[in-house]
């Protein structure tokens, strides 16, 4: 290596893939332009030479729609679909969070109420109620204890 020459740094794999993707996109765009030129350009020239101006105008408008408006319209549609998917994801997460909070409240209240029921049962047993009377629901606190 001659003195003063800089050594070329190697690209990392991500940069190399970005270059390959850009090259592929450029090739595809070139093929698309060539295809449109062949499909629309030749008939446009033939119609102009033969004097069919209205037909040539229709071919020109169609060429513009296919080569310029169609790719941009498809790109816009994909962007809108991505926005819709993001919105649907956010909405479904909000609904799931709302459902999860409701489930948590139900579980906490259920466990708290179950604890109260056991405490009530224990108090009734201490005051002399039998298990069978508690199960049937007709044993209540004695009148002396209610004062």
GIRAGI-V706094 format. One record per pair of residues at least 6 apart in sequence whose ideal C-beta (glycine too) atoms are under 8 Angstrom apart, sorted by the first residue. I is the first residue (numbers start at 0). GAP is how many residues later the second one is. D is the distance in Angstrom with one decimal. If there is no record, write none. Layout:
I_GAP_D / I_GAP_D
//
This chain:
0_6_7.2 / 10_8_7.4 / 31_35_7.4 / 31_39_7.9 / 32_34_7.1 / 35_27_6.2 / 35_30_6.1 / 35_31_4.5 / 39_19_5.8 / 39_20_7.7 / 39_22_6.6 / 39_23_3.7 / 39_26_7.1 / 39_27_7.7 / 40_22_7.4 / 42_16_5.5 / 43_12_5.6 / 43_15_4.7 / 43_16_5.9 / 43_19_6.8 / 46_6_7.8 / 46_8_4.8 / 46_9_3.9 / 46_12_6.1 / 47_8_4.8 / 120_13_6.0 / 122_18_7.7 / 123_10_5.4 / 123_15_5.8 / 123_16_7.9 / 123_17_7.3 / 124_6_7.5 / 124_9_7.3 / 126_14_6.2 / 126_15_5.9 / 126_18_5.7 / 127_14_7.3 / 128_10_3.6 / 129_9_6.9 / 132_6_3.6
//
